[in-house]
Amino acid sequence: MKNYLEFNLTVDDRVDATVSFLSVADRKDGELTISDKKYKLGVHNTLYFLPGVNVPRVKLKNLVLSHNISTTKDINKASHIFGNKSSYWKMVESKYCYSIPLDIFKEYLNLSAEVIEDYQKQNIKDALEFYTEDIVFVEFHSRRNMSNDDETYITTAFSKKFKDSVKSHYSNIIKSSYTDIYKDVQGKEILDEACLIESLNGNDAITINKEQFEQIEAMIKSSDEDNQILAMEIMANCDYKKSLIYLLVLFEKHGHIFQHNRTKNHVNFKSVVSYLGIDRRYMSIHIDKIIEVLIDKKALTEEWVDIVFNTYQNQIRQRESIYFNLHTVTLSPPALEALNLNYTRQMIEDYTPVLVEEVKEEEEIVPSIMWI
């Protein structure tokens, strides 16, 4: 993060100058790095939530009582920090900016000194006294005013020099309310909110299996909005990890319905949406998103791939997925009859599985919380 001076220069008979600071996210920092480590509930943990995290506070209350966990608004007092992929963009805004070398700006100040009020000269001098960057930012209209050689104090040579040196670019400006948080989080480990959300519904939460999936789907297809709301409540309060495949299929098939139901704004439903990495502005997902989430959460199993295959055979035949490849081909029925042979040929080599030693993790017992 770097702090730059930004100048807004209004030119009438005289130059009116205002100064402000812009906190700019360094390109080398990039977006926040979210750790793939798992969070294990521990007694006396202190949790901090970055902007954009959707953890239902009502459900979090259960962990507070069972593990003496606390939350804090001071990131430096936290034992664990939670965020998600949207946390970075909650703290910054992309802005089209103009920047010029500091020496060019100082040259402009010297040229326009006679039309700048003394108190404004002092403000600019104070701002520049301890300034260490080699560029300053200027507003769009300021850029035009500073190179306007119609003004008697602007020479043609300076106008050309200014226009050659000014640069336009997008910068990620850190919002003023988040500058301290952005600075303090640098270099700290950020855990994915999903690994906490998995624990919130407790071990008593239902697991959506095939039968329950069909019941929930019937409720969603109902014209009764109360049934749809109840279906969304069940989804929000289930065991996310064990119900993952059917949650994803429900969003693929019915995301457009969730999108237009007021329950989408309830913090519990926003929690499951965030856990799945689905955009709340457009909740319908593609079948490839199902596979991507399963891979991302290390939950891709043969059983769940079979569910995807059996559910979306038509799309897979039409090659609408990048994750399913054509392995074996055969002839059309007329050709098979003429050949009188079950003709098949393999298109790609068989995959040789890599032996992986399984490590069994101990499950933390968490009291359940129902929808409130």
N, C-alpha and C positions, 0 to 999 in steps of 0.2 A: 504494500500500500504506500502510495506517495501523495503528499499534499502539494497541490499546485495553486498559485494565485490565478484568479480569473478577474479580468477587468471588463467593465461595461462602460464604454465611452460614448456619451451623447454629445453631438456637436450642433450648436446653434451659433450664436455670436461667440460663445465661449465653449470650452470643453468641460463637460460635467462628468466626473469620474467616480465610479463606485467600485469597491474592492470586495471580493469574497474568496473563500477557500473552497477548492474542490478536492475531495479525497478520492483518488483513482486507484482501482484494483490493478495491481501489476499483472501484466500478461503472463509472466513466469509463474505467478501464483495459480492462475487458472481457476476453475471451479473448485469447490471444497472437496477434498478427498474423503470419501466415506469408507471406513474400514469394513472389511468383511468378517471381522471377529464376532463371535457370539457373545452375548451378554448373559452372564450367570448371576441370578439374583443373589445379593449378599446383604447381610444385616448392616444397617447404618450407612448404606450407600446414599450419596447425595447426587441427585440428578439435575442436569441442566438441559433445557430444550431450546434448540436454535429456532429461528423463525421458520414457519412452514411445517413444523412437526404437528401431526394430528393424533395426539394421544388423549383419549377421553379422560378428563380429570376425575370423573365419577368412578371409572374403573381403576384408575391409578390409586384411588383411596384405599382399595383393598390391599395393595402392596404396601402402602404406608402402614397399615395396621398389622399386617402379617410379618413384615420384615423390618419394621421401624425405618423404612426408607423415607427420605425427605427430598424436597425439590428446592432449588435456589434460583434467584434471579441474578446472582453474581457468578459469572462463568468461572472465575478464579477459585471459587469455593467448591466447585463440583468435583466429585470423584469420577463421574461418567458424563460425557456430553453426547447428546443424541441429535441427529439431523437427518436430512434426506436430500435427494437430488435437487429439490426446489429451494433449499435453504439459501443457497448462494444468490439465486435470482430474486429472493425476497429482500435481500439486503442491498442489491445494486439495481441501477437502472442504466440501460444503454443510451448514450446521448451522443449526437453528432457534434463534434467540437472542432474549434480552430485553435491552433497553437502557433506561436512565433518564437524565435530565439530571443532570449532576454536582452542581448545587446541591441537587437533591432528595436525592441520596445523602449529601451532607454534612449536610443537615438530619437525616437518619436517624441518622447517626453521633452528632450532638449529643444526640438524644433517647435513644439507647441507650448513652451513654457510661458509665453506671454499671455496666453488665453486660458490658462488654468489658474483657478483661485489658489491663493497661498495655503489656505487650510487643507485643500485637496492635495496640493504638492506634498504637504507634511504627512498626510495620511498615506500617500503612495510611498514616500520615503521610509516611513515607519514599517510598512508592509514588506518592503524590499530589504530592510536592514539585515535581517537574519535569514533571508531566503537563499537556499542553496541549490535549487534546481536551475537548469540552463534554459528552460522554456517557460512561457506563461501562456495561459488560455485567454482568449478574447471572445466576446459574443459576436454573433453573425453581423449585426449592424455596426459593431465597433470595428470589425475587420474592414468593412467598406469605408467607414469614416476615416480610418487611419491611413488609407491609401488614396484618398481623394485629393488629387493635385489641383482641384479647383480652389481649395483652401490656400490662402496666400503663403502660409507657413510650411506647406508640404511641397517639396521640390519634386520635379519629375524623376530625378535620379533616385530619390528615396522611395517614391511610389513604386518604381520598378523593382527596387531591391526588396521592398516589403512584399509585393505580390509574388516574387520568386521564392521568398523564404517561408511564407505562410503555408501551413499544412492542415488539411482537413482529415478527420478520422473519427471512427466510433470509439468511445471510451466507456468503460463500465464504471460509472460514478457511484460510490458508496453513499447510500442515503444517510443524511445527517444523524438520524436516530439510531443508526447501526454502526457508526464508525468505531466506537469503542469495542463493540462485540466482534466486529470483523478483525480488528487488530489483535484482540486477546485470543481469538480462536486459532490464529496462525501457529502451526507447529504442534497443536494438540490433537490427540486422537479423537475422531468423531465416529461414534457407532451409529449404525443404521437404525432408525426408529423401528423398523420391521422386527428386529430381534427382541425389542421390548414388547411390541404389540402382540407377539406370539404368546406372551405370558399373561396378558391382561384378562382373557376370558376364563382362565382357570381350567383345571383338569376335568371339571364337571360339564364343560361346554360340549354341545353335541358335535358329532362328526357327520358331515353331509355325505351319505353314501348314495348309491344308485336309486334306491327306493325314495329316500328323502329328496333327492334331486328332482325326481319326477313330480313329487308332491309340491315342492316349491315352484317348479316350472308351471304347474297347473294354476297355482295361485297368481303367478305373474301374468299368465295369459287371461286371467279372469278380467271381466269388465269392471269389477268392483275394486275401487282404489284401496279400500281398507285391506283387502286380501294382498294387494301388491305391497302395501306398507308392511304388513305382517311378514311377508316373504323377505323383504329387505332387512327387517329386524332380526329374523332368524340368521340370515347371512352375516350380519354384523356381530352376532353373538356366538357364532360357531367356533370350533377349533380351526383357526385359519390354516395351520400347517397340515393337519390331517384331511382337511376339506379342500385343499388347494385346487385340485383338478376340476372339481365340480363348480367351485366359485368362478374359475376362469371361463368355463363353458357357459355359465349363466350370464356372465358379462358379454361374451361373444354373441350369444343369442338374443339377449334382452337389454343390452346396455342402453339402447335408445329409449326404452321405457323408464329405466332408472334415471336417465338424463332429465326427464320431464316430470319426475315425481319430487314433491317438496322434501321427502325424507332424505334425499341425497345431501341436504345441507346439515343433517344431524351429525354431531361430532362422531358418534359411533360408526355411522356408515362412511363418513369421510375417512375414518381410520382403516377400514378394510380396503377402500379405494387406494389409499396411500400405500398400504402394505403390498398391494398388487402392482403398484407403479403405474396406475391408470390415470390418464388426464381427466380431471373432473369436468373440464369443459366439453369433452367428447368421450363418453364412456363406452361406446361400441369399440370392440377390439377385433383384430384379425386373428385367424388361427395360428399364424406364426408368433403372435404375441404370447399365446398360451405356451408354446414350446420355449420361448425366450425366458419367460418367468420361471418355468420349471427348471431350466438350466441355471438361471441366476440364483435360485434358492436351493440348488443342489437336490432337487426333488424329482428329477427325470428317472422314471422307472419303466420297465417294460409294460407293466400293468396299465400305467397311466398313458403311455404312448398308444397302447391298444385302444383306450377310450377315445383318444383324439382321432385315431385312424378310423374306428368304427363310426364315430359321429360325423366325420367330414370326408367320407370316401369319395363323394362326387367332386368336391373341390380338389382333392388330392389327385384324382384321375385327370382333372382339367389342369393340373400342374399349377395350382394357385398357391402352393406353399413351397418355400425354398428349403424346407427341412425334410421333405419326403422326395427321394430320388427314384427314378425308374431303374429297377434292379433286373427284372426278367421280363422278356416279351414273348408273345405267342402270336399266332395268326388269327385272322377273323374266322368265324364259323364256316363260311363257304370254302375258304382255302383249306381249313382243317379237314372238312369232309372230302375234298378232292385229294388231299394228301393221305387221308385215312391214318393219321399219326398224331399223337399228342405232342406237337412241336413246341419246344421252349428253348430259348437261348438267353444266357446271362449277359447283361450289359456292363456291369461293373463288378470288380472283385469283391469277394466277401471280406467283411471287416474282421480282423483278429482282435478279440477283446484283450485288454490289459488287465492282468490280475492286480486287484487292489485289496489290501488288507483292511477289513472293516474295523473301525474303532467305535465301540458302543458308548454313547454318552449317557450320563445319569440325568434323568428327568427331574426337574424341580417341581415339587408339589405346590400348586398355587390355589388358594381358595377361589371359588367361582364367584362371578358377579353377573347378575341378570341385567337385562335392558332396563334402564331407568329413564 
